[in-house]
Amino acid sequence: MKKSEFKPKKARRLLISATAAAILFGTAACPALGSPDPESATTAESLDKMSREDVLASRKKLYDKIAATTRIPWYRIAAVDQYEHTLTKAHPKDRSHPKRLTGIYMNEPVWSGMFNPDRNDSNPRSISIFNGYGKDGSGDGRADMNDDMDVLYSMASYLLRHGQSEDDFGIALWEYYHNGRSVQRILQFSKLYEKFQTLDLSGHAFPLPVSASYSYRDTWGSGRSWGGYRIHEGTDIFASYGTPVRSTCYGIVELKGWNPFGGWRIGIRDLDNRYHYYAHLQGFEKSLNQGDIVTPGQTIGWVGSSGYGKPGTQGKFPPHLHYGIYRDSGLAEWSFDPYPLLRHWEAEERKAIKAKRKAGR
């Protein structure tokens, strides 16, 4: 054997031996995040005792820590995490994990590596050898797929592979989810968080001014015959022509235009990955465009009787707002009865108005 042929083989053996020794005799804490932070650990028991405001504040601290380390804006990290929360809500059995602050879920093959023989591997070094996504973000020397800091740092590290720009972010999301709907939702969530610089965007409003004259009842699931038999996927709120129609939530205008069934309609996506559908409008707020951000109570159009035909068809039924709401599972959407939410939002708004009047006396 020639001497020149021996050296590469010897080098490979030394590299394998060194790697094996690193796996067997220790791991290194994440150099970026340093030593473990006992305050960042949140147990399921402590989560149950926390208020919603405390939960959001704790999440924001986590996002800020990861943002400071990776220079990925906190609102992008928050957007991915929030989208993952919505997926878990839609698929609780498939995405089961211990209760924690974060929603990002990676199954064992993704976390530890597709060909890793140890599906429960928590050693950052061996995980990296098998190209797993799991990393040590808390600084305790372990890559725990149910540790909030580890999960967030692992996702952030994946995003960094593609770069720092917004376009790079979109590409990274596509490579991770391979689903255009997922990319769109996360970019929408990121836009909302960036605009308002807070996680608390849960406010809602009744779709018509509560001071207006209107009436409604639970009409979800009743039969409809125009265009073929189908069920009614919403609640009809009857009111006079020109009554303002308002956004019920913080959201992004996803669709705007004509629908043969709904006439002039607007669709708005909120941070819970719910699609709010407003149909049969007389017209739109002129300044409102697809992709715009809206807030609860903001006027988006006016009550009309458009629809059941080609663009411009009006008057085939009494003026009313058809309000529907749909949940996105990641691959498809389905409607659910909005009536309980409408009653709740109406009662809350009336209560707030009453309290404001009382305080002004």
Disulfide bonds with the S-S distance in Angstrom:
none
